[in-house]
Amino acid sequence: MVEIRNKISIKQLLIYLFVLNIIFSTNIHVISAQTYGIGVGINKQAPNLNGTFDIEKHLNNSGQTDITKPNGLLTPRLTGDQMEAMLNNLSIANHGLLAYATQISTGTSPTITSTGFWMYDNEIANDWLPLEIQERAKIVIVRASGAADYNSLQTAFDTEAKKKYISNQNQPVEFRCEGNVGSLVADGSIPNIKITGISGQWGATLGTIKITNSIITFDGWLKVVGNMDLIGSYARFSSTMENHNIASTASSRLTLKKTLVDIEADLKFTQMDLYQSLVNVTEPNTTITILPTSSLSGDNGGIKMSYSSFIAQPTTTLYLTGTYTYGNIIFCEDASTMSIPGTIRTDAPCTGAIILARQASNLSVGNIIQEGTNYPRYVLYALTSAQIHHTGYIQASVGRTSDGLEPMGFNSVIGSQIFLRGTGPSVITNANSTPTSNGANAAGGDIKVSSDSSIYTFDNFDYTMKSLMGGQLFTQSKLIQGASTSNHSNIPQGNLYSSNGCAVF
C-alpha cells in the first residue's frame, strides 16, 4: 500500500502509483521529510528520513532475515562497450551515474578494463571510473617533469595511501624519484616506504621530510634541502645502489624522536638532534658530515643527544665543519651513550668542548683531530656524573674564548670521570700567547690514565695536571708538560697543582 501523510498533488500521487506498479510485491511507504521533500521506504512502513531511500532487507514471519530471498540492490548491468558508447550522451547532469560492467571493453584503448561497479565522473575525468579500491603499486615513478606516475612525492604518497594494501611480506612501496619532487609528510598510512633517487648524482631533490610511525629507506642519489624529522619510526640510509650518497644544503637538520636509524651511506646535515633514539652506523668507511648554516649557540651541538645512543664503526669519520660557531661539537646529556672508535674531526669555531657529556652520559671515542685556528675551550668535558673514555690519539688545540674563561684540555667536574687509554701519542696545545689554565683538570671529578702505554703531552699550559674540590688524578703512564713558557715558583715546569684534591702516580 501507499501511505500518504502530507498533502500531495494528483501528479505526485500518479508518480507513486507508477512506482508501485513497477515493484509489484514490494511495499513502498512515503512519508513527510519535514520541509525538504519526501523520504521513500522500501519494505518499511516508517523509513528513516536521514536519506532519500531507506531499503529494508527481506524478513520472514519471525522478523528475522529471510536468506531464502535475494537481498541487495541491483543497478543497471551493461557491457563495457555499451557503457563507453553512452559517453557521447553524458554530461555534467549525469555526474555520479552508477552502472555495473558485466564485460570489459573490446576497443583498442578500452576504458572499462574490469567487471564491477563504475561511476561516471564529469568533473575531473569526463569518463567512467572504477569504484573498487585499486591495489597499491609496488614501484611508483615520480618525476618533476616528464613521463611519470606522479610529478610530486606528496601527491604520489597520498594517492597510493588510499589504495588497497596487499600484504607481501611487508615489502615497501618504492617511490623512484627524479628532479625536484618536493616535500613529504608521511603518517604511517603506508607503513613501509622507500625513496630512491635515480639518474646519477643528485638524481632527486627532496624538500622538507616528516615521517611518523613508518619504516622508511632512503636509497640512491638524494639531496635533502629541507629539515628531516623522523618520529616513532625505523629509517635506513641504504648503500645498495651504486654511487650512493645522501646530502643536504640549506637548513637540512636531521631530528630523530623515538626512532631507530641504520646508516649505510655517507650523510651530510646541518645538525643531528637525537631524542630517545638509536643511530647505528653499520657500514665501514662511512663519513657523516655536519655543516651548519647558522650558529648553534648555548649547549647546542653539531650532534646533540638526549636519552639516545650512537654506535659507529672503527672506520667511521664524524666531520663537523663550517664557519658558523658551535656551542659544542658533540653534546650528550640525559644518560646518552656514544661509541665512536673511529675519528672525530673538526675545524669549526666552538665556544665549548669538542665533546661534552653530562647527566650520567657515557661516551667512548677514538681519534680526535682539531684543525685550523678556530679553537674550542675544551677537548673533553665531563660533568654531573658523566663518563668519557678515550682511546686512539688526540691532536688538538684549545684557546681562550671571548668571555675570558681559561681553556683546558680535559675537564672533569661534579662526580664525573675521564678515562684516558690512548693507543697513540696525543698532543693538546694551548693556543693562547701566554700559558694559562690546565691540561688535565679534575675539579670534583676524576681523570684516570689507565693504560701504561698512553702518552699525553700538554703544551703551553700553567699545569699539566690540576686537582681541586675533591677531584682525583690517577696515572699509570705519562702526562707530559711539553713546550711551555710557564715558570711557576711553587712547581717547576708546571707539572702538578693540587688543592683539596688527590694525585696518584
Secondary structure, DSSP 8 states (H G I E B T S, - for coil): -----S---HHHHHHHHHHHHHHTT--EEEEE-TTS-EEEEES-SS--TTSSEEE---B-TTSSB-TTS--S----EEEHHHHHHHGGG--GGGTT-EEEEEE---SSS-S--SSEEEEEETTTTSEEEE-S--B--SEEEEESSSS-SBS-HHHHHHHHHTSB---STT--EEEEEEEEEEEEEE-SSSSEEEEEE-SSTT-EEEEEEEEES-EEEEEEEEEE-S-EEEES-EEEE---STT-EEEE-TT-EEEEES-EEEE-S-EEESEEEEES-EEEE-SSS-EEEE--SS-EEEEEEEEEEES-EEE--TT-EEEE--SS-EEEEEEEESS-EEEEEEEEEE-S-BSSEEEEE-TT-EEEEEEEEE-SS---SEEEEE-SS-EEEE-S-EEEEE---TT----EEEEEETT-EEEE--SS-EEEEE-SSS--SEEEEEEBSEEEE--TT-EEEEES-SEEEEEETT-EEEESSEEEE-S-----SSSGGG-EEEES-EEE-
